[in-house]
Amino acid sequence: MSLTSPLANIYHKGKFGDYEDKNENDILKITEIKNLLIVQIVQYKNSKISFENIDIDNLKLKDKPLVVVKNNDTRILWNGPKNWLLVSKKKNLLKDILNVFDKTDFAITDISHSRAIIEIEGKDVKEVLKKGCPYNFNILEKNNSINSIYNGISFTLDMLESNPNKFRLFTLRSFGESFYHFITDASLEFGFKSI
Amino acid sequence: MLYIKCPHCGWRSQNEFSYGGDATVKRPELGKEVSDKEWDDFVYNRKSLRGKHWELWQHLSGCRQWIKVERDTATHEIFKTLKASEEIS
């Protein structure tokens, strides 16, 4: 079966908004990200086993708000108490994950097909996010992640870089097109380039 | 904007939360004979208090956990928040 990306019908390459007479580095860059493995990892409430020694792609789970544990290919985002979102470029990592987590203690769900992912980069990204999200972005640092809402749409945000700011935004696939419009509309005043 | 301190995530906007009712209601003991009035009180009957009040809220667009919030229903001031598993002192 061929895969259709969640934003296939609305994502167009080019420059948009107030980009004229601006340096290429000063406008925002927006990209749809495809082909990532996304796995939800949840430890059951009645499970007593320790997760600290579990090794996934040389990474250990951390039950701490905002924290992202990462290497070059894989990032594990804290989603809530004993609840993580693993995002990886390695599509075959799922087999290893299923092997290391005991089914009686953890719920492992592959949700790769059910998320629309947008990466947005530039010095004004936080201003774009502040337009629709009530979170205080001034305290957010590199390798932090949060769950919040953007104009009423639930989304997960992962801060990849801080200079310039680069964020990866995940939302439900079915909300993807509306979410993309919200983000691009908010980006028009700064000018943006879809890559 | 009203901010609630989630015991798991920290300060977040009230927009991310969903109200879940009175946190002081206790379920009748399991296996015990329950009268219609006791059951009605547990399921339906609620006091509409003015002042400090313990409430259940869910951090629906955040960590998705249920929490307890002590809030003044007249001023909306929030005094304390607890995890759902923590007892109100």
Chai-1 contact restraints between the chains, C-beta under 6 A:
chainA,res_idxA,chainB,res_idxB,connection_type,confidence,min_distance_angstrom,max_distance_angstrom,comment,restraint_id
A,P65,B,C9,contact,1.0,0.0,6.0,A-B,restraint_1
A,G80,B,C63,contact,1.0,0.0,6.0,A-B,restraint_2
A,G80,B,R64,contact,1.0,0.0,6.0,A-B,restraint_3
A,P81,B,H8,contact,1.0,0.0,6.0,A-B,restraint_4
A,P134,B,S13,contact,1.0,0.0,6.0,A-B,restraint_5
A,P134,B,N15,contact,1.0,0.0,6.0,A-B,restraint_6
A,N147,B,G62,contact,1.0,0.0,6.0,A-B,restraint_7
A,I149,B,N15,contact,1.0,0.0,6.0,A-B,restraint_8
A,I149,B,E16,contact,1.0,0.0,6.0,A-B,restraint_9
A,I149,B,S61,contact,1.0,0.0,6.0,A-B,restraint_10
A,S154,B,S61,contact,1.0,0.0,6.0,A-B,restraint_11
